[in-house]
Amino acid sequence: MSATQKRQAVCDKYSIIIGRNIYNQDLRDYCYKPYKDGKYYSDCSSSICYAYKEAGEGFGILNTAGIFTSYKLTTVDINITEGIPDISKLRPGDMLEFAGSDASRPLKIGHVEMYCGNGIICGHGSGNPSYKDLVAYCKSRYNSWATGGWRKGIVCVRRYIQDDAAVQPEPEKQSGWKQETDGYKFYLGNTGEPVCNSWYLDTDGKWYWFNAAGIMVKNVWYQYKGDWYYLGPDGAMCKSQLVENSGKIYAVDNNGKMVTGEVLLTTLSDGALQYTGLAA
């Protein structure tokens, strides 16, 4: 197999766990085999390591620091400008290591995502594994600060599958937003397949949810991990605002979660109400 085929095999294996696995560090070895409760579990590093193993390209089941220190992987010589790596130097399967909150770790590394091609990354945060726009996600991490006073942006890129002597251009696949008969879909350029049953962070910095058929949902409440989120008329998750639905007014916080209890409202110059936060 060529390097391109090996990398695609890894990305295909990761696609299996998108929207399925549950974040749990203690049960991280149940990534592709079900736990006794019939569910699948993993964390950011194990999800990537097991995808490689399932594709026949395993290098060990490591944590984020282990991915950085392993002699089996190499560090990609790549420019990182304000948290954004040079995408032209990336290959599918490359591991993007981000700073976390623990200063004792090498380079303060605390999280890892995997590049899937065509500006898309996949990874496992505290929820379920999902696809994200690389630039939007890297900007978000770069603009987040650890309590110790450092940015939580990307610190390095690690690679396991090296280039062939001559890298052949990959065939172009369907990519990006497409309006179809049933609604909008977002196609991942690395596979040519639509995002299904998963959140997707787009270049506009907004989160969208796609159902099992790959259709972007809109004008609806969606329950995720016990919390309710409202997907607005453009499909984007509503944040820090009031939402009108079925003749009722609701408030959602800056993470998009429905707020219950007392809230603070401000009257604007035109008389409209604006949500400003929870009441003290």
RODO-2510 file (C-alpha; in nm, 4 decimals, decimal comma):
residues 280
     n   res          X          Y          Z
     1     m     0,0000     0,0000     0,0000
     2     s     0,1127     0,3523    -0,0678
     3     a     0,1443     0,6097     0,2083
     4     t    -0,1718     0,7774     0,0775
     5     q    -0,3677     0,4511     0,0999
     6     k    -0,2397     0,3779     0,4509
     7     r    -0,3364     0,7244     0,5700
     8     q    -0,6816     0,6941     0,4167
     9     a    -0,7288     0,3599     0,5924
    10     v    -0,6561     0,5268     0,9273
    11     c    -0,9024     0,8085     0,8570
    12     d    -1,1666     0,5553     0,7484
    13     k    -1,1235     0,3652     1,0754
    14     y    -1,1623     0,6868     1,2753
    15     s    -1,4850     0,7673     1,0907
    16     i    -1,6407     0,4588     1,2530
    17     i    -1,6277     0,6130     1,6011
    18     i    -1,7488     0,9627     1,5016
    19     g    -2,0533     1,0449     1,7160
    20     r    -2,0443     0,6973     1,8731
    21     n    -1,7772     0,6725     2,1414
    22     i    -1,8132     0,8226     2,4888
    23     y    -1,5269     1,0069     2,6568
    24     n    -1,3767     0,8030     2,9399
    25     q    -1,0058     0,7778     3,0188
    26     d    -1,0453     0,4739     3,2444
    27     l    -1,2287     0,2774     2,9718
    28     r    -1,0182     0,4078     2,6805
    29     d    -0,9310     0,0556     2,5634
    30     y    -1,2940    -0,0068     2,4646
    31     c    -1,2597     0,2071     2,1558
    32     y    -1,3502    -0,0538     1,8928
    33     k    -1,4709    -0,3342     2,1175
    34     p    -1,7837    -0,2823     2,3299
    35     y    -1,7639    -0,2615     2,7070
    36     k    -1,9907    -0,4901     2,9120
    37     d    -2,2654    -0,2277     2,8879
    38     g    -2,2512    -0,2548     2,5087
    39     k    -2,1110     0,0974     2,4636
    40     y    -1,7775     0,2201     2,3271
    41     y    -1,5335     0,4475     2,5116
    42     s    -1,2115     0,6371     2,4358
    43     d    -1,0299     0,9664     2,4862
    44     c    -0,8428     1,1998     2,2521
    45     s    -0,5199     1,0012     2,2279
    46     s    -0,6570     0,6458     2,2448
    47     s    -0,9121     0,7175     1,9704
    48     i    -0,6285     0,8073     1,7315
    49     c    -0,3922     0,5313     1,8416
    50     y    -0,6616     0,2650     1,8074
    51     a    -0,7632     0,3962     1,4633
    52     y    -0,4033     0,3378     1,3532
    53     k    -0,4048    -0,0083     1,5108
    54     e    -0,7341    -0,1045     1,3458
    55     a    -0,5892     0,0065     1,0109
    56     g    -0,2880    -0,2201     1,0637
    57     e    -0,0518     0,0710     1,1273
    58     g    -0,0303     0,0606     1,5080
    59     f     0,2535     0,2318     1,6959
    60     g     0,1221     0,1666     2,0485
    61     i    -0,1660     0,2986     2,2576
    62     l    -0,0112     0,6169     2,3945
    63     n    -0,1286     0,9254     2,5783
    64     t    -0,0786     1,2764     2,4400
    65     a     0,2675     1,3100     2,5949
    66     g     0,3620     0,9641     2,4667
    67     i     0,2696     1,0639     2,1119
    68     f     0,5189     1,3497     2,1445
    69     t     0,8032     1,1448     2,2973
    70     s     0,7678     0,8225     2,0927
    71     y     1,0710     0,7527     1,8714
    72     k     0,8376     0,5876     1,6209
    73     l     0,6908     0,9242     1,5230
    74     t     0,8590     1,2297     1,3752
    75     t     0,7916     1,5996     1,4263
    76     v     0,6755     1,7753     1,1094
    77     d     0,8770     2,0838     1,0165
    78     i     0,5886     2,3248     0,9853
    79     n     0,5221     2,6940     1,0386
    80     i     0,2559     2,7773     1,2970
    81     t     0,1278     3,1364     1,2751
    82     e    -0,1012     3,2619     1,5530
    83     g    -0,2051     2,9065     1,6269
    84     i    -0,2669     2,8041     1,2629
    85     p    -0,0332     2,5454     1,1035
    86     d     0,0618     2,5573     0,7371
    87     i    -0,2021     2,3195     0,5971
    88     s     0,0034     2,2561     0,2803
    89     k     0,2604     2,0696     0,4923
    90     l     0,0050     1,8421     0,6608
    91     r    -0,0815     1,4860     0,5635
    92     p    -0,3944     1,2868     0,6627
    93     g    -0,3179     1,1029     0,9844
    94     d    -0,0874     1,3743     1,1203
    95     m    -0,1393     1,4367     1,4912
    96     l    -0,1835     1,7971     1,6041
    97     e    -0,0712     1,8335     1,9655
    98     f    -0,2175     2,1176     2,1716
    99     a    -0,1158     2,2664     2,5042
   100     g    -0,3326     2,1812     2,8026
   101     s    -0,3395     2,2888     3,1656
   102     d    -0,0593     2,0699     3,3082
   103     a     0,2773     2,2499     3,3083
   104     s     0,4620     1,9288     3,4041
   105     r     0,3958     1,7631     3,0663
   106     p     0,6368     1,7996     2,7717
   107     l     0,5578     2,1316     2,6000
   108     k     0,2519     2,1407     2,8347
   109     i     0,0794     1,9027     2,5879
   110     g    -0,2725     1,8094     2,6947
   111     h    -0,4802     1,7341     2,3835
   112     v    -0,4419     1,5867     2,0349
   113     e    -0,6512     1,5958     1,7150
   114     m    -0,5894     1,4158     1,3844
   115     y    -0,5761     1,5771     1,0406
   116     c    -0,8132     1,4167     0,7884
   117     g    -0,7281     1,6186     0,4765
   118     n    -0,8727     1,9221     0,2981
   119     g    -0,8708     2,1411     0,6071
   120     i    -1,0673     1,8991     0,8275
   121     i    -0,9568     1,7500     1,1602
   122     c    -1,1192     1,4898     1,3824
   123     g    -1,0820     1,4401     1,7536
   124     h    -1,2355     1,3395     2,0821
   125     g    -1,3061     1,6080     2,3415
   126     s    -1,5169     1,5574     2,6522
   127     g    -1,8200     1,4631     2,4418
   128     n    -1,8168     1,2350     2,1373
   129     p    -1,5599     1,2242     1,8551
   130     s    -1,6416     1,4802     1,5853
   131     y    -1,5126     1,6523     1,2730
   132     k    -1,4061     2,0182     1,2836
   133     d    -1,2689     2,2833     1,0530
   134     l    -0,8953     2,2987     1,1284
   135     v    -0,8591     2,6779     1,1139
   136     a    -1,1672     2,7474     1,3268
   137     y    -1,0669     2,4932     1,5912
   138     c    -0,7030     2,6022     1,6051
   139     k    -0,8102     2,9662     1,6408
   140     s    -1,0417     2,8705     1,9260
   141     r    -0,7653     2,6823     2,1081
   142     y    -0,5113     2,9594     2,0458
   143     n    -0,7471     3,2146     2,1982
   144     s    -0,8071     2,9981     2,5079
   145     w    -0,5782     3,0405     2,8071
   146     a    -0,4736     2,7911     3,0719
   147     t    -0,4957     2,8992     3,4348
   148     g    -0,1157     2,9005     3,4369
   149     g    -0,1134     3,1866     3,1859
   150     w    -0,0261     3,0204     2,8550
   151     r    -0,2238     2,9713     2,5363
   152     k    -0,3789     2,6295     2,4748
   153     g    -0,2976     2,6373     2,1038
   154     i    -0,1095     2,3911     1,8852
   155     v     0,2521     2,3270     1,9847
   156     c     0,3675     2,0682     1,7303
   157     v     0,2605     1,8163     1,4662
   158     r     0,3662     1,4496     1,4841
   159     r     0,3665     1,2024     1,1945
   160     y     0,3809     0,8233     1,1808
   161     i     0,3228     0,7324     0,8147
   162     q     0,5982     0,9007     0,6150
   163     d     0,5739     1,0139     0,2526
   164     d     0,6532     0,7754    -0,0296
   165     a     0,9511     0,8644    -0,2462
   166     a     0,7096     1,0357    -0,4844
   167     v     0,3728     1,1430    -0,3479
   168     q     0,0950     1,1095    -0,6032
   169     p    -0,1814     1,3712    -0,5971
   170     e    -0,5010     1,2450    -0,4362
   171     p    -0,8168     1,2402    -0,6492
   172     e    -1,0498     1,5318    -0,5848
   173     k    -1,3505     1,4432    -0,3717
   174     q    -1,6739     1,6244    -0,3014
   175     s    -1,6106     1,8811    -0,0298
   176     g    -1,7910     2,1559     0,1615
   177     w    -2,1524     2,2714     0,1852
   178     k    -2,3979     2,1359    -0,0706
   179     q    -2,7694     2,2149    -0,0939
   180     e    -2,9621     1,9016    -0,1819
   181     t    -3,3295     1,8047    -0,2076
   182     d    -3,3704     1,7354     0,1649
   183     g    -3,1545     2,0239     0,2867
   184     y    -2,7914     2,1163     0,3379
   185     k    -2,5112     1,8641     0,3793
   186     f    -2,1427     1,9184     0,4553
   187     y    -1,9060     1,6892     0,2689
   188     l    -1,5651     1,6101     0,4152
   189     g    -1,3004     1,6507     0,1505
   190     n    -1,0893     1,3694     0,2958
   191     t    -1,3563     1,1039     0,2342
   192     g    -1,6093     1,2715     0,0064
   193     e    -1,8754     1,1620     0,2561
   194     p    -2,1178     1,3916     0,4449
   195     v    -2,0989     1,4542     0,8197
   196     c    -2,3628     1,2300     0,9798
   197     n    -2,5026     1,2116     1,3331
   198     s    -2,2386     1,4514     1,4612
   199     w    -2,1521     1,8116     1,5435
   200     y    -1,9332     2,0031     1,3008
   201     l    -1,7396     2,3239     1,3767
   202     d    -1,7331     2,5314     1,0577
   203     t    -1,5016     2,8084     0,9396
   204     d    -1,7433     3,0697     1,0768
   205     g    -1,6705     2,9409     1,4291
   206     k    -2,0258     2,8085     1,4654
   207     w    -2,1380     2,4562     1,5534
   208     y    -2,3877     2,2680     1,3350
   209     w    -2,5594     1,9327     1,3918
   210     f    -2,6200     1,6813     1,1128
   211     n    -2,8672     1,3951     1,1517
   212     a    -2,8124     1,0298     1,0606
   213     a    -2,8952     1,1075     0,6956
   214     g    -2,6333     1,3832     0,6891
   215     i    -2,8893     1,6676     0,6739
   216     m    -2,8205     1,9860     0,8722
   217     v    -3,1011     2,0362     1,1237
   218     k    -3,2469     2,3807     1,1916
   219     n    -3,5234     2,5568     1,3852
   220     v    -3,5278     2,2801     1,6445
   221     w    -3,4166     2,1942     1,9970
   222     y    -3,1582     1,9164     2,0180
   223     q    -3,0687     1,7300     2,3377
   224     y    -2,7018     1,6348     2,3708
   225     k    -2,5465     1,4781     2,6817
   226     g    -2,8402     1,5911     2,8973
   227     d    -2,8445     1,9549     2,7820
   228     w    -3,0717     2,1249     2,5274
   229     y    -2,9367     2,3296     2,2368
   230     y    -3,1286     2,5322     1,9815
   231     l    -3,0287     2,5148     1,6166
   232     g    -3,1421     2,8401     1,4574
   233     p    -3,2907     2,9138     1,1141
   234     d    -2,9448     2,8942     0,9553
   235     g    -2,8672     2,5699     1,1420
   236     a    -2,6048     2,7295     1,3665
   237     m    -2,6158     2,6639     1,7410
   238     c    -2,7593     2,9710     1,9172
   239     k    -2,5424     3,1179     2,1945
   240     s    -2,5829     3,3934     2,4564
   241     q    -2,9241     3,5003     2,3390
   242     l    -3,2998     3,4668     2,3741
   243     v    -3,4716     3,2104     2,1544
   244     e    -3,8391     3,2200     2,0551
   245     n    -3,9949     2,8810     1,9879
   246     s    -4,3588     2,7684     1,9862
   247     g    -4,4712     3,0976     2,1384
   248     k    -4,2287     3,0775     2,4299
   249     i    -3,9038     3,2607     2,5043
   250     y    -3,5938     3,0695     2,6157
   251     a    -3,2396     3,1738     2,7090
   252     v    -2,9199     2,9947     2,6025
   253     d    -2,5765     3,0616     2,7508
   254     n    -2,2404     3,1201     2,5810
   255     n    -2,1988     2,7442     2,5322
   256     g    -2,5399     2,7160     2,3668
   257     k    -2,7036     2,5327     2,6591
   258     m    -3,0627     2,6134     2,7584
   259     v    -3,0683     2,8147     3,0814
   260     t    -3,3129     2,7400     3,3622
   261     g    -3,3714     2,9550     3,6677
   262     e    -3,3375     3,3321     3,6976
   263     v    -3,1553     3,5226     3,4251
   264     l    -3,0486     3,8824     3,3641
   265     l    -3,2070     4,0737     3,0753
   266     t    -3,1132     4,4140     2,9353
   267     t    -3,3480     4,6472     2,7522
   268     l    -3,1897     4,7829     2,4337
   269     s    -3,2513     5,1291     2,2879
   270     d    -3,5211     4,9911     2,0585
   271     g    -3,7007     4,8275     2,3497
   272     a    -3,5875     4,4749     2,2670
   273     l    -3,4693     4,2402     2,5434
   274     q    -3,1194     4,0949     2,5395
   275     y    -2,9940     3,8022     2,7498
   276     t    -2,6874     3,9053     2,9547
   277     g    -2,6309     3,6113     3,1901
   278     l    -2,7485     3,4239     3,4949
   279     a    -2,8870     3,6150     3,7915
   280     a    -2,6515     3,6302     4,0904
***
